[in-house]
């Protein structure tokens, strides 16, 4: 079969489409490489190690339910509706906060 000759306008449109597809492919590859690079950079740095106390001296009969850490303090939520705030360096009790529940 003989193919019909392509007109000049169709040739220009095909050339434009080829350039457009090439530019879009390069842009997509560049974007994908950028995302992979950002993920590698983000996950290659190890998070700061969280220093936790070896032991915590709770008042008699208090059972811990939750623990949280701040800059120079840590807190323990007990089953007696109380939050105990301790000094991170010395481990001494700083404050007792009574939670009024129910």
C-alpha distances in whole Angstrom, upper triangle without the diagonal:
4,6,10,12,15,18,22,23,20,21,24,24,22,25,27,26,26,29,31,29,31,34,34,34,36,39,38,39,42,43,43,45,47,48,48,51,53,53,54,57,58,59,60,63,65,67,71,73,75,79,81,84,85,88,89,92,92,95,97,95,92,88,85,82,80,80,79,79,80,81,84,85,83,84,85,84,87,87,90,88,89,87,89,88,89,89,86,88,92,90,93,93,93,92,92,90,91,88,90,87,87
4,7,9,12,15,18,20,18,18,22,22,20,22,25,24,24,27,29,28,29,33,33,33,35,38,38,38,41,43,43,44,47,48,48,50,52,53,54,56,58,59,60,63,65,67,71,73,75,79,81,85,86,88,89,93,92,96,97,95,92,89,86,83,81,81,79,79,80,80,84,85,84,84,85,85,87,88,91,89,90,88,89,88,89,89,86,88,92,91,93,93,93,92,93,91,92,89,90,88,88
4,6,9,12,15,17,14,14,18,18,16,19,22,21,21,24,25,25,26,29,30,30,32,34,34,35,38,39,40,41,44,45,45,47,49,50,51,53,55,56,57,60,63,65,68,71,73,76,78,82,83,86,86,90,90,93,95,93,89,86,83,80,78,78,76,76,77,77,81,82,81,81,82,82,85,85,88,86,87,85,86,85,86,86,83,85,89,88,90,90,90,89,89,87,88,86,87,85,85
4,6,9,13,14,12,13,16,17,15,18,21,20,20,24,25,25,26,29,30,30,32,34,35,36,38,40,40,42,44,45,46,48,50,51,52,54,56,57,58,61,64,65,69,71,73,77,79,83,84,87,87,91,90,93,95,94,90,87,84,81,79,78,77,77,77,78,81,82,81,82,83,82,85,86,89,86,87,85,87,86,86,86,84,86,89,88,91,91,90,90,90,88,89,86,87,85,85
4,6,10,12,10,10,14,15,14,16,18,19,19,22,23,23,25,27,29,29,31,33,34,35,37,39,39,41,43,44,45,47,49,50,51,53,55,56,57,60,63,65,68,71,73,76,78,82,84,86,87,90,90,93,95,94,90,87,84,81,78,78,76,76,76,77,80,81,81,81,82,82,85,86,89,86,87,85,86,85,86,86,83,85,89,88,90,90,89,89,89,87,89,86,87,85,85
4,7,8,6,6,10,11,10,12,15,15,16,18,20,20,22,24,25,26,28,30,31,32,34,35,36,38,40,41,42,44,46,47,48,50,52,53,54,57,60,62,65,68,70,73,75,79,81,83,84,87,87,90,92,91,87,84,81,78,75,75,73,73,73,73,77,78,77,78,79,79,82,83,86,83,84,82,83,82,83,83,80,82,85,85,87,87,86,86,86,84,85,83,84,82,82
4,5,5,6,9,10,11,12,14,15,17,19,20,21,23,24,26,27,29,30,32,33,35,36,37,39,41,42,44,45,47,48,50,51,52,54,55,58,61,62,66,69,71,74,76,80,82,84,85,88,88,91,93,92,88,85,82,79,76,76,74,74,74,74,78,79,78,79,80,80,83,84,87,84,84,82,84,82,83,83,81,83,86,85,88,88,86,86,87,84,86,83,84,82,83
4,6,5,6,9,10,11,12,14,15,17,18,20,21,23,24,26,27,29,30,32,33,35,36,38,39,41,42,43,45,47,48,49,51,53,54,56,60,61,64,67,69,73,75,79,81,83,84,87,87,90,92,91,87,85,81,78,76,75,73,73,72,72,76,77,77,78,79,79,82,83,86,83,83,81,83,81,82,82,79,81,85,84,87,86,85,85,85,83,85,82,83,82,82
4,5,5,6,9,10,11,12,14,16,16,18,20,21,22,24,26,27,28,30,32,33,35,36,37,39,41,42,43,45,47,48,49,51,52,55,58,59,62,65,67,71,73,77,79,81,82,85,85,88,90,88,85,82,79,76,73,73,70,70,70,70,74,75,74,75,77,76,80,80,83,80,81,78,80,78,80,79,77,79,82,82,84,84,82,82,83,80,82,79,80,79,79
4,5,5,6,9,10,10,12,14,15,16,18,20,21,22,24,25,27,28,30,31,33,34,36,37,39,40,42,43,45,46,48,49,51,53,56,58,61,64,66,69,71,75,77,79,80,83,83,86,88,87,83,80,77,74,71,71,69,69,68,69,72,73,73,74,75,75,78,79,81,79,79,77,78,77,78,78,75,78,81,80,83,82,81,81,81,79,80,78,79,77,77
4,5,5,6,9,10,11,12,14,15,17,18,20,21,23,24,26,27,29,30,32,33,35,36,38,39,41,42,43,45,46,48,49,52,55,57,60,63,65,69,71,75,76,79,79,83,83,86,88,87,83,80,77,74,71,71,68,68,68,68,72,73,72,73,75,75,78,79,82,79,79,77,78,77,78,77,75,77,80,80,82,82,81,81,81,79,81,78,79,78,78
4,5,5,6,9,10,11,12,14,15,16,18,20,21,22,24,26,27,28,30,32,33,35,36,37,39,41,42,43,45,47,48,50,53,55,58,61,63,67,69,73,75,77,78,81,81,84,86,85,82,79,75,72,70,69,67,66,66,66,70,71,70,72,73,73,76,77,80,77,77,75,76,75,76,75,73,75,78,78,80,80,79,79,79,77,79,76,77,76,76
4,5,5,6,9,10,10,12,14,15,16,18,20,21,22,24,26,27,28,30,31,33,34,36,37,39,40,42,43,45,46,49,52,53,56,59,61,65,67,71,73,75,75,79,79,82,84,82,79,76,73,70,67,66,64,64,64,64,68,69,68,69,70,70,74,74,77,74,75,72,74,72,73,73,71,73,76,76,78,78,77,76,77,75,76,73,75,73,73
4,5,5,6,9,10,10,12,14,15,16,18,20,21,22,24,26,27,29,30,31,33,34,36,37,39,40,42,43,45,47,50,52,55,58,60,64,66,70,71,74,74,78,78,81,83,82,78,75,72,69,66,66,64,63,63,63,67,68,68,69,70,70,73,74,77,74,74,72,74,72,73,73,70,72,76,75,77,77,76,76,76,74,76,73,75,73,73
4,5,5,6,9,10,11,12,14,15,17,18,20,21,23,24,26,27,29,30,32,33,35,36,38,39,41,42,43,46,49,51,54,57,59,63,65,69,71,73,74,77,77,80,83,81,78,75,72,69,66,65,63,63,62,62,66,67,67,68,69,70,73,74,77,74,74,72,73,71,72,72,69,71,74,74,77,76,75,75,76,74,76,73,75,73,74
4,5,5,6,9,10,11,12,14,15,16,18,20,21,22,24,26,27,29,30,31,33,35,36,37,39,41,42,44,47,49,52,55,57,61,63,67,69,71,72,75,75,78,80,79,76,73,69,66,64,63,61,60,60,60,63,65,64,65,67,67,70,71,74,71,72,69,70,69,70,69,67,69,72,72,74,74,73,73,73,71,73,70,72,70,71
4,5,5,6,8,10,10,12,14,15,16,18,20,21,22,24,25,27,28,30,31,33,34,36,37,39,40,43,46,47,51,53,55,59,61,65,67,69,70,73,73,76,78,77,73,70,67,64,61,61,59,59,58,58,62,63,63,64,65,65,68,69,72,69,70,67,69,67,68,68,65,67,71,70,73,72,71,71,71,70,71,68,70,68,69
4,5,5,6,9,10,11,12,14,15,17,18,20,21,23,24,26,27,28,30,32,33,35,36,38,39,41,45,46,50,52,55,58,60,64,66,68,69,73,73,76,78,77,73,70,67,64,61,61,59,58,58,58,62,63,62,64,65,65,68,69,72,70,70,67,69,67,68,67,65,67,70,69,72,72,71,71,72,70,71,69,70,69,70
4,6,5,6,9,10,11,12,14,15,16,18,20,21,22,24,26,27,28,30,32,33,34,36,37,40,43,45,48,51,53,57,59,63,65,67,68,71,71,75,77,76,72,69,66,63,60,59,57,57,56,56,60,61,61,62,64,64,67,68,71,69,69,66,67,65,66,65,63,65,68,68,70,70,69,69,70,68,70,68,69,68,69
4,5,5,6,9,10,11,12,14,15,16,18,20,21,23,24,26,27,29,30,31,33,35,36,38,41,43,46,49,51,55,57,61,63,65,65,69,69,72,74,73,70,67,63,61,58,57,55,54,54,54,58,59,58,60,61,61,64,66,68,66,66,63,65,63,64,63,61,63,66,66,68,68,67,67,67,66,67,65,66,65,65
4,6,5,6,9,10,10,12,14,15,16,18,20,21,22,24,26,27,29,30,31,33,34,37,40,41,45,48,50,53,55,59,61,63,64,68,68,71,73,72,68,65,62,59,56,55,53,53,53,53,57,58,57,58,60,60,63,64,67,64,65,62,63,62,63,62,60,62,65,65,67,67,66,66,67,65,66,64,65,64,64
4,5,5,6,9,10,11,12,14,15,17,18,20,21,22,24,26,27,28,30,32,33,35,39,40,44,46,49,52,55,58,60,63,63,67,67,70,73,72,68,65,62,59,56,55,53,53,53,53,56,57,57,58,60,60,63,64,67,65,65,62,63,62,62,62,59,61,64,64,67,67,66,66,66,65,67,64,66,65,65
4,5,5,6,9,10,10,12,14,15,16,18,20,21,22,24,26,27,28,30,31,34,37,39,42,45,47,51,53,57,59,61,62,65,65,69,71,70,66,64,60,58,55,54,51,51,50,50,54,55,55,56,58,58,61,63,65,63,63,60,61,59,60,59,57,59,62,62,64,64,63,63,64,63,64,62,64,62,63
4,5,5,6,9,10,10,12,14,15,16,18,20,21,23,24,26,27,29,30,32,35,37,40,43,45,49,51,55,57,59,59,63,63,66,68,67,64,61,57,55,52,51,49,48,48,48,52,53,53,54,55,55,59,60,63,60,60,58,59,57,58,57,55,57,60,60,62,62,61,61,62,60,62,59,61,59,60
4,5,5,6,9,10,11,12,14,15,17,18,20,21,23,24,26,27,28,31,34,36,39,42,44,48,50,54,55,58,59,62,62,66,68,67,63,60,57,54,51,50,48,48,48,48,52,53,52,53,55,55,58,59,62,60,60,57,59,57,58,57,54,56,60,59,62,62,61,61,62,60,62,59,61,60,61
4,5,5,6,9,10,11,12,14,15,16,18,20,21,22,24,26,27,29,32,34,38,40,43,46,49,53,54,57,58,61,62,65,67,66,63,60,57,54,51,50,48,47,47,47,50,52,51,53,54,55,58,60,62,60,60,57,58,56,56,56,53,55,58,58,61,61,60,60,61,60,61,59,61,60,61
4,6,5,6,9,10,10,12,14,15,16,18,20,21,22,24,26,28,31,32,36,39,41,44,47,51,53,55,56,59,59,63,65,64,60,58,54,52,49,48,45,45,44,44,48,49,49,50,52,52,55,57,60,57,57,54,55,53,54,53,51,53,56,56,58,58,57,57,58,57,59,56,58,57,58
4,5,5,6,9,10,11,12,14,15,17,18,20,21,23,24,27,30,31,34,37,39,43,45,49,51,53,54,57,57,61,63,62,58,55,52,49,46,45,43,43,43,43,47,48,47,48,50,50,53,55,57,55,55,52,54,52,52,52,49,51,55,54,57,57,56,56,57,55,57,55,56,55,56
4,5,5,6,9,10,11,12,14,15,16,18,20,21,22,25,28,30,33,36,38,42,44,48,50,52,53,57,57,61,63,62,58,55,52,50,47,45,43,43,43,43,46,48,47,48,50,50,54,55,58,56,56,53,54,52,52,52,49,51,54,54,56,57,56,56,57,56,58,55,57,56,57
4,6,5,6,9,10,10,12,14,15,16,18,20,21,23,27,28,32,35,37,40,43,47,49,51,52,56,56,59,62,61,58,55,51,49,46,44,42,41,41,41,44,46,45,47,49,50,53,54,57,55,54,52,52,50,51,50,47,49,52,52,55,55,54,55,56,54,56,54,56,55,57
4,5,5,6,9,10,11,12,14,15,16,18,20,22,25,26,30,33,35,38,41,45,46,49,50,53,53,57,59,58,55,52,48,46,43,42,39,39,38,38,42,43,43,44,46,46,50,51,54,52,51,48,49,48,48,48,45,47,50,50,52,52,51,52,53,51,53,51,53,52,53
4,5,5,6,9,10,11,12,14,15,17,18,21,24,25,29,31,33,37,39,43,45,47,48,52,52,55,58,57,53,50,47,44,41,40,38,38,38,38,42,43,42,43,45,45,48,50,53,51,50,48,49,47,47,47,44,46,49,49,52,52,51,51,52,51,52,50,52,51,52
4,5,5,6,9,10,10,12,14,15,16,19,22,24,27,30,33,36,39,42,44,47,48,51,52,55,58,57,54,51,47,45,42,41,38,38,38,37,41,42,42,43,45,46,49,51,54,52,51,48,49,47,47,46,43,45,48,48,51,51,51,51,52,51,53,51,54,52,54
4,5,5,6,9,10,10,12,14,15,17,21,22,25,29,31,34,37,41,43,45,46,50,50,54,56,55,52,49,46,43,40,39,36,35,35,35,38,40,39,41,43,44,47,49,52,50,49,46,47,44,45,44,41,43,46,46,49,49,48,49,50,49,51,49,51,50,52
4,5,5,6,9,10,10,12,14,16,19,20,24,27,29,32,35,38,40,43,44,47,47,51,53,52,49,46,42,40,37,36,34,33,33,33,36,38,37,39,40,41,44,46,49,46,46,43,44,42,42,42,39,41,44,44,47,47,46,46,47,46,48,46,48,47,49
4,5,5,6,9,10,11,12,15,18,19,23,26,28,31,34,38,39,42,43,47,47,51,53,52,49,46,42,40,37,36,34,33,33,33,37,38,37,39,40,41,44,46,49,47,46,44,44,42,42,42,39,40,44,43,46,47,46,47,48,47,49,47,49,48,50
4,5,5,6,9,10,10,13,16,18,22,24,27,30,33,37,39,41,43,46,47,50,53,52,49,46,43,41,38,36,34,32,32,32,35,37,37,38,40,41,45,47,49,48,47,44,44,42,42,41,38,39,43,42,45,46,45,46,47,47,49,47,50,49,51
4,5,5,6,9,10,12,15,16,19,22,25,28,31,35,37,39,40,44,44,48,50,50,46,44,40,38,35,33,31,29,29,29,32,34,34,35,37,38,42,44,46,44,43,40,41,39,39,38,35,37,40,40,43,43,42,43,44,43,45,44,46,46,47
4,5,5,6,8,11,13,15,18,21,23,27,29,33,34,37,38,42,42,46,48,47,44,41,37,36,32,31,29,28,28,28,32,33,32,34,35,36,39,41,44,42,42,39,39,37,37,37,34,35,39,38,41,42,41,42,43,42,44,42,45,44,45
4,5,5,6,9,12,14,17,20,23,26,29,32,34,37,38,42,43,46,49,48,45,42,38,37,34,32,30,29,29,29,32,33,33,35,36,38,41,43,46,44,43,40,40,38,38,37,34,35,39,38,41,42,42,43,44,43,45,44,47,46,48
4,6,5,7,10,13,16,19,21,25,27,31,33,36,37,41,42,45,48,48,44,42,38,37,33,31,29,27,27,26,30,31,31,33,35,37,40,42,45,43,42,39,39,37,36,35,32,33,37,37,40,40,40,41,42,42,44,43,46,45,47
4,6,6,9,10,13,16,19,22,25,29,31,33,34,38,39,42,45,44,41,38,35,33,30,28,25,24,24,24,27,28,28,30,32,33,37,39,41,40,39,35,35,33,33,32,29,31,34,34,37,37,37,38,39,38,41,39,42,42,44
4,5,7,9,13,15,17,21,23,27,29,31,33,36,37,41,43,43,39,37,33,32,28,26,24,23,24,24,27,28,27,29,31,32,35,37,40,39,38,35,35,33,33,32,29,30,34,33,36,37,37,38,39,38,40,39,42,41,43
4,6,9,13,15,18,21,24,27,29,32,33,37,38,42,44,44,41,38,35,34,30,28,26,25,25,25,28,29,29,31,32,34,37,40,42,41,40,37,36,34,33,32,29,30,34,33,37,38,38,39,40,40,42,41,44,44,46
4,6,9,12,15,18,21,25,26,29,31,34,36,39,42,42,39,36,33,32,28,26,24,22,22,21,24,26,26,28,30,32,35,38,40,39,37,34,34,31,30,29,26,27,30,30,33,35,34,36,37,37,40,39,42,42,44
4,7,8,12,15,18,21,23,26,27,31,32,36,39,39,35,33,30,29,26,23,21,19,20,19,22,23,23,25,27,29,32,35,37,36,35,31,31,29,27,26,23,24,27,27,30,32,32,33,35,35,37,37,40,40,42
4,6,9,12,15,19,20,23,24,28,29,33,36,36,32,30,26,26,22,20,17,16,16,16,18,20,19,22,23,26,29,31,34,33,31,28,27,25,24,23,20,21,25,24,27,28,28,30,31,31,34,33,36,36,38
4,6,9,12,16,18,21,22,26,27,31,33,34,31,29,25,25,21,18,16,13,14,13,15,17,17,20,22,24,27,30,33,31,29,26,25,23,21,20,17,18,21,21,24,25,25,27,29,29,32,32,35,35,38
4,6,9,13,15,18,19,23,24,28,31,31,28,26,23,23,20,16,15,12,14,13,15,16,15,18,20,23,25,28,31,30,28,25,23,21,20,18,15,16,19,19,22,24,24,26,27,28,31,31,34,34,37
4,6,10,12,15,16,20,21,25,27,28,25,23,19,19,16,13,11,9,11,11,12,13,12,14,16,19,22,25,27,26,24,21,20,17,16,15,12,14,16,16,19,20,21,22,24,24,27,27,31,31,34
4,7,9,12,13,17,19,22,25,26,23,22,19,19,17,13,12,9,11,11,11,11,11,14,15,19,21,24,26,26,24,20,18,16,14,13,9,10,13,13,16,18,19,21,22,24,26,27,31,31,34
4,6,9,10,14,15,19,22,22,20,18,15,16,14,10,10,8,11,12,11,10,9,11,12,16,18,21,23,23,21,18,16,14,12,12,8,10,12,11,14,15,17,19,20,21,24,24,28,29,32
4,5,7,10,13,16,19,20,18,17,14,16,14,11,12,10,13,13,12,10,9,11,12,16,17,20,22,22,20,17,14,13,10,10,7,9,9,8,11,13,15,17,18,20,23,24,28,28,32
4,7,10,13,17,19,20,18,17,15,17,16,13,15,14,16,17,15,14,13,14,14,17,18,21,23,24,22,19,17,16,13,13,11,11,11,10,13,15,18,20,21,23,25,26,30,30,33
4,7,9,13,15,16,14,14,12,15,15,13,14,14,17,18,16,14,12,13,12,15,16,18,20,21,19,17,14,14,12,13,11,12,11,9,11,13,16,18,18,21,23,24,27,28,31
4,6,10,12,14,11,11,10,13,13,11,13,13,15,17,15,12,10,10,9,12,12,15,17,18,15,13,11,11,9,11,10,12,11,7,9,10,13,14,15,17,19,20,24,25,28
4,7,9,11,10,11,11,14,15,13,15,16,18,20,17,14,12,12,11,13,12,15,16,17,15,14,10,11,10,12,13,14,11,8,8,9,12,14,14,16,18,20,23,24,27
4,6,8,6,8,8,12,13,12,15,16,18,20,18,15,13,11,9,10,9,12,12,14,11,11,8,11,10,13,14,16,14,10,10,9,12,12,11,14,15,17,20,21,24
4,6,6,9,10,14,15,15,18,19,21,23,21,17,15,13,11,12,10,12,11,13,11,12,9,12,12,15,17,19,16,13,12,10,13,12,11,13,14,16,19,20,23
4,6,9,11,15,17,18,20,22,24,27,24,21,19,17,14,14,11,12,11,14,13,14,13,16,16,19,20,22,20,16,15,14,17,16,14,16,16,18,20,21,24
4,6,10,13,16,17,20,22,25,28,26,22,20,17,14,13,10,9,9,13,12,14,13,17,17,21,22,24,22,19,18,16,19,18,15,17,16,17,19,19,21
4,7,9,12,13,16,19,21,24,23,19,16,13,10,9,6,7,7,10,9,11,10,14,15,18,19,22,20,16,16,14,16,15,12,14,13,14,17,17,19
4,7,10,11,15,18,21,24,23,19,16,13,9,8,5,6,8,10,10,11,11,14,15,19,19,22,21,17,17,16,18,17,15,15,15,15,18,17,19
4,6,8,11,14,17,20,20,16,13,10,6,6,4,6,9,10,10,9,10,12,13,17,17,20,19,16,16,15,17,16,14,14,14,14,17,17,19
4,7,11,14,17,21,21,17,14,11,7,5,5,6,10,10,10,10,11,14,15,19,19,22,22,18,19,17,19,17,15,15,14,13,16,15,17
4,7,11,14,17,18,14,11,8,6,5,7,9,12,11,11,9,10,12,14,17,16,20,20,17,18,16,17,16,15,14,15,14,17,16,19
4,7,10,14,14,11,7,6,5,6,9,12,14,14,12,10,10,10,11,13,13,16,17,14,15,14,15,15,14,14,16,15,19,19,21
4,7,10,11,9,6,5,7,9,12,15,17,16,14,10,10,9,11,12,11,15,16,14,16,14,15,14,15,14,17,16,20,20,23
4,7,8,6,4,6,9,12,15,18,20,18,16,13,12,10,10,10,8,12,14,12,14,14,14,14,15,16,18,19,22,23,26
4,6,5,6,8,11,14,17,21,22,20,18,14,13,10,10,10,9,12,14,13,15,14,13,14,16,16,19,19,23,24,27
4,6,8,11,15,17,21,24,25,23,21,17,16,12,11,10,8,10,13,13,15,15,14,15,18,18,22,22,26,27,31
4,7,11,14,17,20,24,24,23,20,16,14,10,9,6,5,7,10,10,12,12,11,13,16,17,21,22,26,27,31
4,7,10,13,16,20,20,19,16,12,10,7,6,5,4,8,10,9,10,10,9,10,13,14,18,19,22,24,28
4,7,10,13,17,18,17,14,10,8,6,5,7,6,10,11,9,10,10,10,11,12,13,16,17,21,22,25
4,7,10,13,14,13,10,7,5,4,6,9,9,13,13,11,11,9,10,9,10,10,13,13,17,18,22
4,6,10,11,11,8,6,5,7,8,12,12,15,15,12,13,10,12,11,10,10,12,12,16,17,20
4,7,8,7,6,4,6,9,11,15,16,19,19,15,16,13,14,12,10,9,10,10,13,13,16
4,5,6,5,6,8,11,13,17,18,21,20,17,16,14,15,13,11,10,10,10,13,13,16
4,6,7,9,11,15,17,21,22,25,24,20,20,17,19,17,13,13,11,11,12,11,14
4,5,9,11,14,17,21,22,25,24,20,19,16,18,15,12,11,9,9,10,10,13
4,7,10,13,16,20,22,25,24,21,20,16,17,14,11,9,6,5,7,7,10
4,6,10,13,17,18,22,21,17,16,13,13,10,7,6,5,5,9,10,13
4,6,10,13,15,18,18,15,14,11,11,8,6,5,6,7,11,12,16
4,6,10,12,15,14,11,10,7,8,6,5,6,9,11,14,16,19
4,7,9,12,12,9,9,6,6,5,6,8,11,13,17,18,22
4,6,9,8,6,5,4,5,7,9,11,15,17,20,22,26
4,6,6,5,5,6,6,9,12,14,18,20,24,25,29
4,6,5,8,10,10,13,15,17,20,22,26,27,31
4,6,8,11,11,15,18,20,23,25,29,31,34
4,5,9,10,14,16,19,22,25,28,30,34
4,7,9,12,14,17,20,22,25,27,31
4,6,9,12,15,18,20,24,26,30
4,6,8,11,14,17,20,22,26
4,7,10,14,16,20,22,26
4,6,10,13,16,19,22
4,6,10,13,15,19
4,6,10,12,16
4,6,9,13
4,6,10
4,7
4
